[in-house]
């Protein structure tokens, strides 16, 4: 095989792993843009390496991507950007290959906005061990090789990570899709008509709401009582001429699945300008996440444009 043919073959081997590598990087970083950068950096490492000496390309690439992500998580810039109270994961529309494997409950849960947020409570190593084990089913021996730690250390990191995640997450299990949609539609109807008392009834007693303030606020906006959430959501989702001027028009509102969870998409001229995602526990809404910073909706918009949209719940908000 001549040099150019070998290069094409090696590039093809990398491309065959790209989606898996991107889904790993996204789980580690919670950002599609950062995940794409990590995978591209891994490709440059792959091109520069003596590929004849790489016995198992998949393992080699997994190690490179994981460690590139860990370097990013440990950097001072990343710590500032991801300071507590200032960061939400980047939402992805279901069907995006970056969401990766979804055959098991653990794989689906690991890419939920709830767990991606909980990952911020873990150290970079705990996060890597947890995701490599829970989402990608690597053995402790394989994880030890990827992270240059002992198998015993891998087991200890996993134990601590599982304990922290289990202690912080809600235990509602998986939700019936039809029931989830009915609940979200009822939430939208109550919010858009200003019926705050009905919104309170749809929320758990310990419900929380988090918003990025469309990227205009330095910290996240957080609310933690059903009454306060209902008042804020009711005021925020009730359409007014001023809000339409700010949005640039009257967006349609679609129901969708984002990171496996029910969500409302605000869509204007085929561009998603806002996402409201819901975490549901035992038939009630436990968490509402509002994401409208344009930089965090770019990939979701690209995925949305490739799909055939369904009938909007509200044609013009």
Buried (B, 14 or more C-beta within 10 A) or exposed (E): EEEEEEEEEBEEBBEEBBBBBBBBBBBBBBBBBBBBBBBEBBBEBBEEBEBEEBEEBEBBBBBBBBBBBBEBBEEEEBEEEBEEEEBBBBBBBBEBEBBBBBEEEBBBBBBBBBBBBBBBBBBBBBBBBBBBBBBBEBEBEBBBBBBEBEBEBBBBBBEBBBEBBEEEBBEBEEBEEEEBBEBBBBBBBBBBEEBBEBBBEBBBEEBBBBBBBBEEEEEBBEBEBBBBBBBBBBEBBBBEEEBBEEBEEBBBBBBBBBBBBBBBBBBBEEBBBBBBBBBBBEBBBBBBBBBBBEEBBBBBBEBBEEEEEEEBBBEEB
